Amino acid sequence: MSMSKEVNNLLIPNVSKVGGSKPAKVDKNKLGIGQESEFKDLLSKQIEHTQKEHGVRLSTHAAKRLSERSLDMDGGEFFKIKNAMTKLRDKGSQDSLVITGKAAYIVDVKNNTIVTAIDKNKMADNVFTKIDSTIFVD
């Protein structure tokens, strides 16, 4: 047997050896099919737990905007917003604009929720309405 045939047999199985006209039965659990919804549920529960534990929620709209605008919300950014919300709450704010080094966020202080997000470099010409305060954090 030549070396190339051995390599081909190792990397690419010889499908001509599969007998019969019926396709082989595949165990979907081994492929992970059907487990996607379980994963989504688990991820959703983990996010909800983290938000309750840390006191700040990310609205569906904000999550969508972060994704669409390729904004990265890392732990540092999250805690900047959380600390800003604490200061805003102490001052009696309800709906606020939080501006960080990366982005601007509209937050609902009363409900501890990030409502939406805008890339800081694209803030020009935007009008922010229905806010009662603004905080810059770095």
ROGURO-199867 format. One record per residue (C-alpha): residue in three letters; z, y, x. Coordinates in steps of 0.25 Angstrom, whole numbers, padded with zeros to 4 digits. Last residue first. Layout:
N
residuo  w  v  u
ALA  Z  Y  X
...
//
This chain:
138
residuo  w  v  u
ASP  0128  0227  -0055
VAL  0132  0232  -0068
PHE  0127  0244  -0076
ILE  0133  0245  -0090
THR  0127  0251  -0103
SER  0133  0255  -0116
ASP  0132  0256  -0131
ILE  0119  0248  -0133
LYS  0110  0248  -0145
THR  0097  0251  -0137
PHE  0092  0249  -0123
VAL  0078  0255  -0121
ASN  0070  0249  -0111
ASP  0060  0258  -0103
ALA  0066  0254  -0090
MET  0074  0241  -0090
LYS  0064  0232  -0084
ASN  0070  0232  -0070
LYS  0083  0228  -0076
ASP  0077  0216  -0083
ILE  0082  0216  -0097
ALA  0092  0207  -0104
THR  0097  0205  -0118
VAL  0109  0203  -0127
ILE  0119  0198  -0117
THR  0131  0195  -0126
ASN  0146  0197  -0125
ASN  0147  0199  -0140
LYS  0153  0213  -0140
VAL  0146  0216  -0127
ASP  0132  0214  -0133
VAL  0124  0215  -0120
ILE  0110  0221  -0117
TYR  0107  0217  -0102
ALA  0100  0224  -0091
ALA  0095  0217  -0079
LYS  0096  0213  -0065
GLY  0106  0223  -0058
THR  0114  0224  -0071
ILE  0113  0233  -0083
VAL  0121  0230  -0095
LEU  0117  0237  -0108
SER  0127  0236  -0119
ASP  0130  0233  -0133
GLN  0145  0233  -0137
SER  0153  0242  -0127
GLY  0167  0245  -0129
LYS  0170  0249  -0115
ASP  0178  0236  -0112
ARG  0166  0228  -0118
LEU  0156  0235  -0108
LYS  0165  0231  -0096
THR  0166  0217  -0101
MET  0151  0217  -0104
ALA  0148  0222  -0090
ASN  0156  0210  -0084
LYS  0148  0200  -0092
ILE  0135  0206  -0088
LYS  0139  0206  -0073
PHE  0144  0192  -0075
PHE  0130  0187  -0081
GLU  0122  0194  -0070
GLY  0131  0188  -0059
GLY  0129  0174  -0066
ASP  0114  0175  -0066
MET  0106  0181  -0077
ASP  0092  0181  -0072
LEU  0081  0189  -0079
SER  0068  0183  -0080
ARG  0064  0193  -0091
GLU  0061  0182  -0102
SER  0073  0174  -0098
LEU  0083  0185  -0098
ARG  0077  0190  -0111
LYS  0078  0176  -0117
ALA  0093  0175  -0113
ALA  0095  0189  -0118
HIS  0089  0185  -0132
THR  0097  0173  -0133
SER  0110  0181  -0130
LEU  0118  0179  -0117
ARG  0133  0178  -0120
VAL  0144  0183  -0111
GLY  0158  0179  -0112
HIS  0159  0170  -0099
GLU  0164  0158  -0106
LYS  0157  0160  -0119
GLN  0144  0162  -0111
THR  0146  0150  -0103
HIS  0149  0142  -0115
GLU  0136  0147  -0122
ILE  0128  0144  -0110
GLN  0134  0130  -0108
LYS  0131  0127  -0123
SER  0117  0132  -0122
LEU  0115  0123  -0109
LEU  0120  0111  -0116
ASP  0112  0113  -0129
LYS  0099  0116  -0120
PHE  0102  0103  -0112
GLU  0104  0095  -0125
SER  0091  0101  -0130
GLU  0083  0097  -0118
GLN  0089  0082  -0118
GLY  0078  0077  -0127
ILE  0069  0074  -0116
GLY  0077  0073  -0103
LEU  0067  0063  -0097
LYS  0078  0052  -0097
ASN  0081  0055  -0111
LYS  0067  0054  -0115
ASP  0067  0039  -0111
VAL  0052  0036  -0110
LYS  0045  0024  -0116
ALA  0032  0020  -0108
PRO  0019  0024  -0114
LYS  0013  0013  -0122
SER  -0001  0007  -0116
GLY  0006  -0003  -0108
GLY  0009  -0004  -0093
VAL  0013  0007  -0083
LYS  0008  0002  -0070
SER  -0004  0012  -0071
VAL  0006  0023  -0070
ASN  0007  0021  -0055
PRO  0019  0030  -0052
ILE  0017  0043  -0044
LEU  0026  0046  -0033
LEU  0030  0032  -0028
ASN  0016  0026  -0031
ASN  0009  0037  -0025
VAL  0017  0036  -0012
GLU  0015  0021  -0011
LYS  0000  0023  -0014
SER  -0001  0034  -0002
MET  0006  0025  0007
SER  -0004  0013  0006
MET  0000  0000  0000
//
